[in-house]
């Protein structure tokens, strides 16, 4: 038998797509992805309408989807993250149905449970053999882990591998195996691997960011969690990466070896692995080229699926064994609810991703954020959108002090004993507003443009349209 198909045009015909069906994509090529746009253009060319797109994330590279929305080709979107390029138009009401925002673990769980069935999964694979055994670790478009594509491959009714590096059968070091795959298409290029690297994968040089990062490392040290067997995840923001650097210095100095580093892996986490700070890295997506090379070459750097990473419906998930996670925020309110979906003007420019998953699982969930951005305070009475509920956030680190969730009196006592500047979050809000002034209340329309679904499947908030002039 042969699974090879000559073109995307032919495979769209073969899979039996009809109006109203759901197609899915993964985002491991991030802003360098070509596959979603190529497939959606062919779907439009074939006259299909009312298509639902379930993408683990949408980036600015995917703005052509806006034309498909205007033309009625796409009428529904589900995603874990949507960048500002697409998010701005959605915020202004371009889509009739609300976007369904999931977490990384929640999306994988819903697909596995059949709550969000996928008719056809189109999987960008940097290397594949003719039967569909595929990997992200090799080829000119190597992106590393294919963790977010596993659930799609395992549970979609039809699975199409799209590759720009077809190799002889069998590919031995594969991620997704042929038994899930219906068709394979070879194209000239599935994307630009340089596009997987964002501007936020560099350690901050900002003095304020470095102060916060140093304090964050001290919080972890004072928490009592930093000992042999320690497990850790950090985001790709500049201050978060700087915190990882300070943490590495402490671990090396004290000869502490952690059990694992988790999540979207950067070169800085690879350096921690190489320095002996962790026994292994568990990688659901690679954020830079160093991480890709490490996943390919180091057996102690292992690929995991989004299901294993964070699904709340699996028998276990790695986030449930996590000690500390460092996360970001666009806003946090006095109840410690965090917003990472919208900017201060209410425009969609992000999403939970693994934010809520890791906060729910970790023993210590930390937010690092400045007191204000563009003279808008980070702490507010009520966030514009609840992305992660405050019950799962333990501490906020700013340059103006460290606010601890009142439920964590043990942590507050430990930080005070270590001489760290603990401050009540309401006092931090007042301190900030003496500098910035009190912000005006954001005016929004009455159309729901997105629903934020918790990892357990409940709608935890709704995002309303932005009022344009």
C-alpha positions in Angstrom: 0.0 0.0 0.0 1.0 3.6 -0.4 0.0 6.5 1.8 1.9 9.1 -0.4 -0.3 11.7 -2.0 1.0 14.1 -4.6 -0.4 17.4 -3.3 -2.4 19.1 -0.6 -5.2 19.6 -3.2 -5.4 15.9 -3.7 -5.3 15.0 0.0 -8.1 17.5 0.8 -10.3 15.7 -1.7 -9.3 12.2 -0.4 -10.0 12.8 3.3 -13.7 13.6 2.5 -13.9 17.1 4.0 -17.4 18.5 4.0 -18.9 21.8 5.0 -19.1 22.1 8.8 -16.3 19.8 9.6 -13.3 20.4 12.0 -9.7 20.5 11.0 -6.7 20.7 13.4 -3.2 22.0 13.4 -0.3 22.1 15.8 1.9 25.2 16.5 5.5 23.8 16.9 6.8 25.9 14.0 5.2 28.9 15.8 5.6 32.1 13.7 7.4 30.1 11.0 4.5 27.8 10.2 3.4 27.5 6.5 1.1 24.5 6.8 -2.1 26.0 8.2 -2.2 28.7 5.6 -1.5 26.2 2.7 -4.2 23.8 3.8 -6.8 26.5 4.5 -6.1 28.1 1.1 -6.8 24.8 -0.6 -10.0 24.2 1.5 -11.2 27.6 0.4 -10.3 26.8 -3.3 -12.4 23.7 -3.1 -15.4 25.7 -2.1 -15.8 24.3 1.4 -17.6 26.5 4.0 -18.4 26.6 7.7 -15.1 25.0 8.7 -14.0 24.9 12.4 -10.3 25.3 13.0 -8.9 23.7 16.1 -5.3 24.9 16.4 -3.1 24.5 19.5 -2.1 28.1 18.8 -2.4 30.8 16.2 0.4 33.3 15.5 0.8 36.4 13.4 2.0 34.1 10.5 -1.6 32.9 10.4 -3.3 36.2 9.7 -4.6 34.9 6.3 -7.2 33.0 8.3 -8.9 36.4 8.7 -9.8 36.4 5.0 -11.3 32.9 5.3 -13.4 34.2 8.2 -14.7 37.1 6.1 -15.5 34.8 3.2 -17.4 32.2 5.4 -14.8 29.5 5.0 -14.0 29.5 8.7 -16.8 30.1 11.2 -15.3 28.5 14.3 -12.0 28.7 16.1 -10.6 26.8 19.1 -7.1 27.5 20.3 -4.9 27.7 23.4 -3.2 30.9 22.4 -3.9 33.5 19.7 -1.3 36.2 18.9 -2.2 39.9 18.4 -2.2 39.7 14.6 -5.3 37.5 14.6 -6.5 38.4 18.1 -7.1 42.1 17.3 -9.6 41.3 14.6 -11.4 38.7 16.8 -11.5 41.3 19.5 -13.3 43.6 17.2 -15.9 41.0 16.4 -14.9 39.5 13.0 -16.1 36.1 14.0 -19.7 35.4 14.7 -19.2 32.5 17.2 -17.0 33.0 20.2 -13.5 31.6 20.1 -13.1 28.7 22.5 -9.9 29.2 24.5 -8.5 26.0 26.1 -5.4 25.3 28.1 -2.7 23.0 26.6 -3.8 20.2 28.9 -7.5 20.9 28.5 -7.3 20.9 24.7 -5.5 17.5 24.7 -8.0 16.1 27.2 -11.0 17.3 25.2 -9.7 15.7 22.0 -8.9 12.4 23.8 -12.4 12.3 25.4 -14.2 13.2 22.2 -15.6 16.4 23.5 -14.0 18.4 20.6 -13.9 15.8 17.8 -11.5 16.4 14.9 -12.4 15.2 11.5 -9.0 15.7 9.9 -5.7 16.5 11.6 -3.1 18.1 9.4 0.3 17.6 11.1 3.4 19.5 10.0 6.3 17.1 10.3 9.9 18.2 9.6 10.8 14.5 8.7 8.6 11.6 7.7 8.8 8.3 5.9 6.2 7.3 3.3 4.1 5.5 5.9 3.9 8.5 8.3 6.4 7.7 11.0 7.5 11.2 11.7 9.7 13.4 13.9 10.3 17.1 14.5 14.0 16.5 15.4 15.4 16.2 11.9 15.3 18.0 8.6 15.6 21.6 7.3 12.5 22.6 9.2 13.3 20.9 12.5 11.2 22.2 15.3 12.0 19.6 18.0 9.2 18.2 20.1 5.8 17.4 18.4 4.1 17.2 21.8 0.9 19.1 20.9 0.3 17.0 17.8 0.0 13.6 19.6 -3.6 14.0 20.8 -4.6 15.1 17.3 -2.8 12.1 15.7 -4.2 9.6 18.1 -7.8 10.7 18.0 -8.7 12.5 14.8 -10.8 10.5 12.3 -8.3 11.2 9.5 -4.6 12.1 9.9 -2.4 13.7 7.3 1.3 14.2 7.7 2.7 17.1 5.7 6.5 17.1 5.4 9.4 18.7 3.5 11.9 15.9 4.3 10.7 12.5 3.1 13.1 9.7 4.1 13.1 6.0 3.3 11.0 3.6 5.4 11.3 3.0 8.2 12.2 6.2 10.1 13.7 4.7 13.3 13.6 7.6 15.7 10.0 8.7 15.3 7.6 10.7 17.5 4.2 9.9 15.9 3.9 6.3 14.5 2.5 5.2 11.2 -0.5 3.3 12.8 -2.2 6.7 13.3 -1.6 8.1 9.8 -3.8 7.9 6.8 -1.9 10.0 4.2 1.5 11.6 3.7 2.2 14.7 1.5 5.6 16.0 0.6 5.8 19.8 -0.1 8.7 22.1 -0.7 8.7 23.7 2.7 6.5 23.3 5.8 7.9 26.5 7.4 10.9 28.5 8.5 12.5 27.1 11.6 13.9 30.5 12.5 10.3 31.5 13.1 10.0 29.3 16.2 12.3 31.6 18.1 10.4 34.6 19.5 11.9 37.8 20.9 11.0 36.6 24.4 13.6 33.8 24.5 16.4 36.1 25.6 17.4 36.9 29.2 16.4 40.4 30.1 19.0 43.1 30.4 16.5 45.5 32.0 17.7 46.4 35.6 14.1 46.1 36.9 13.7 42.7 35.3 17.0 41.5 36.8 15.9 42.7 40.3 12.7 40.8 40.0 14.5 37.7 38.7 17.0 37.7 41.6 14.1 38.0 44.1 12.2 35.2 42.4 15.2 32.9 42.8 15.4 33.9 46.5 11.7 33.1 46.9 12.3 29.6 45.6 15.3 29.1 47.8 13.4 30.3 50.9 10.3 28.2 50.1 12.0 25.0 51.2 11.4 23.3 47.8 14.9 23.8 46.5 16.6 20.5 47.3 17.6 17.3 45.6 14.7 16.0 43.4 13.5 19.6 42.8 11.3 20.0 39.6 10.8 23.3 37.7 9.2 25.0 34.8 9.7 28.6 33.6 8.2 30.6 30.7 10.2 32.1 27.9 9.9 35.7 29.1 13.1 37.7 29.7 12.6 38.0 33.5 11.6 34.4 33.8 14.7 33.2 32.0 16.9 35.5 34.1 15.3 33.9 37.2 16.3 30.5 35.8 19.9 31.8 35.5 20.0 33.0 39.1 18.4 29.7 40.2 21.1 27.7 38.3 23.8 29.6 40.1 22.3 28.7 43.5 21.8 25.0 42.5 25.4 24.7 41.2 26.8 26.5 44.3 24.8 24.2 46.7 25.3 21.1 44.5 21.6 20.5 44.2 20.4 18.1 41.5 16.7 18.4 40.5 14.7 15.6 39.0 13.3 17.4 35.9 12.8 20.6 34.1 9.5 20.8 32.3 7.5 22.6 29.6 8.4 24.6 26.6 12.2 24.2 26.7 14.7 27.0 26.0 18.5 26.9 25.6 18.8 28.2 29.2 17.0 25.1 30.5 19.4 23.0 28.3 22.3 24.8 30.1 20.8 23.8 33.4 20.6 20.2 32.3 24.2 20.3 31.1 25.3 21.8 34.4 23.8 18.9 36.3 20.9 20.9 37.7 18.4 18.3 36.5 18.5 14.6 35.6 16.2 15.1 32.6 14.2 17.7 30.7 10.6 16.8 29.7 9.8 18.7 26.6 6.4 19.4 25.1 7.7 22.1 22.7 11.1 23.6 21.8 11.4 27.4 22.0 14.8 27.8 20.3 17.3 26.0 18.1 19.5 25.0 21.1 16.6 23.1 22.6 16.0 21.4 19.3 19.6 20.2 19.0 19.5 19.0 22.7 16.3 17.0 22.2 17.9 15.3 19.1 21.3 14.6 20.7 20.9 14.2 24.4 19.0 11.0 25.7 18.3 12.8 29.0 16.2 15.4 27.1 12.9 13.6 26.3 9.9 14.4 24.3 6.4 14.2 25.9 2.9 14.7 24.6 0.5 17.4 25.8 -1.5 14.6 27.3 1.4 13.5 29.5 2.3 17.1 30.1 -0.9 18.4 31.5 -4.1 16.6 30.7 -6.5 16.6 33.7 -8.3 13.4 32.5 -5.2 11.2 32.2 -4.3 8.8 34.9 -1.4 11.2 35.8 0.3 14.2 34.3 3.7 15.7 34.8 2.4 19.0 36.0 1.0 17.2 39.1 4.6 16.4 40.1 5.9 19.9 39.6 7.4 21.8 42.5 7.8 25.3 41.1 6.6 27.2 38.0 7.4 30.7 37.0 4.8 32.5 35.0 4.0 35.9 33.5 0.9 38.1 33.6 -0.6 41.1 31.8 -2.7 41.8 34.8 -3.2 40.3 38.3 -6.0 41.4 40.6 -6.2 41.7 44.4 -7.7 38.1 44.5 -4.6 36.9 42.6 -6.6 36.1 39.4 -4.3 36.4 36.4 -4.9 37.6 32.9 -2.7 36.4 30.0 -5.4 36.5 27.3 -5.8 40.3 26.6 -3.8 43.5 26.8 -4.8 46.4 29.0 -7.1 47.7 26.2 -9.0 44.4 26.0 -7.5 43.1 22.8 -6.7 39.4 22.6 -2.9 38.9 22.4 -2.2 35.6 24.1 -3.8 32.7 25.9 -3.3 30.4 28.8 -1.3 27.7 27.0 0.1 25.8 30.0 -0.3 28.7 32.4 -3.4 27.4 34.2 -2.3 23.7 33.9 1.0 24.3 35.7 -0.4 26.7 38.2 -3.0 24.1 39.2 -0.3 21.3 39.5 2.7 23.1 41.0 3.4 23.3 44.7 4.6 26.9 44.2 3.1 29.0 41.3 4.9 32.3 41.0 4.1 35.3 38.8 6.9 37.7 37.8 5.7 41.0 36.5 6.7 44.7 36.9 4.6 47.0 39.0 3.4 48.8 35.8 3.8 48.7 32.0 3.4 51.9 30.0 2.3 53.6 33.2 -0.6 51.1 33.6 -0.5 49.2 36.9 -0.1 45.5 36.9 -2.3 45.0 39.9 -6.0 45.8 39.5 -9.2 45.3 41.4 -10.5 42.9 38.8 -8.6 41.6 35.8 -10.1 42.1 32.3 -10.1 38.4 31.8 -9.6 35.5 34.3 -7.1 33.2 32.6 -5.8 31.4 35.7 -7.9 31.6 38.9 -6.3 33.2 42.0 -6.7 30.1 44.1 -3.9 28.5 42.1 -1.4 31.4 42.3 0.8 31.6 45.3 3.0 34.6 44.9 3.6 37.7 42.8 7.2 39.1 42.5 7.6 42.7 41.4 10.4 45.3 41.8 8.2 47.0 44.5 7.8 43.9 46.7 6.6 40.3 46.9 2.9 39.7 47.4 1.9 36.3 48.8 -1.6 34.8 48.5 -3.2 35.0 52.0 -3.9 31.3 51.8 -0.1 30.7 51.9 0.7 31.9 55.4 3.5 29.3 55.5 5.1 30.8 52.5 4.7 34.4 53.8 6.3 33.4 57.1 9.2 31.7 55.3 9.9 34.7 53.0 9.8 37.2 55.9 12.2 34.9 57.9 14.5 35.1 54.9 14.4 38.9 54.9 12.5 39.2 51.7 10.3 42.3 51.1 6.8 40.8 51.6 3.9 43.3 50.9 0.2 42.9 50.9 -1.1 42.9 47.4 -3.6 45.8 48.1 -0.7 47.9 49.5 1.3 47.0 46.4 -1.6 48.2 44.2 -1.7 51.5 46.2 2.0 51.9 46.0 1.9 51.5 42.2 -1.0 53.9 41.7 0.9 56.6 43.5 3.3 56.4 40.5 0.9 55.8 37.7 -2.4 57.2 38.9 -5.7 55.2 38.9 -6.5 53.7 35.4 -9.8 54.4 33.8 -12.3 51.5 33.7 -12.1 49.7 30.3 -15.3 50.1 28.2 -16.3 47.0 26.3 -19.2 46.0 24.1 -21.8 43.3 24.7 -20.7 40.8 22.2 -18.9 37.7 23.5 -15.9 37.2 21.2 -14.2 34.4 23.2 -14.9 32.0 26.0 -12.1 31.0 28.3 -12.5 27.4 29.3 -10.7 26.0 32.3 -8.6 22.9 32.1 -11.5 21.0 33.7 -14.0 22.1 31.0 -15.8 25.0 32.7 -16.2 28.5 31.3 -14.2 30.6 33.8 -14.6 33.9 31.9 -15.8 35.6 28.7 -14.0 38.2 26.6 -16.2 40.9 25.1 -15.7 42.9 22.0 -13.5 46.0 22.0 -15.4 49.3 21.2 -13.6 50.8 18.2 -13.8 54.5 17.3 
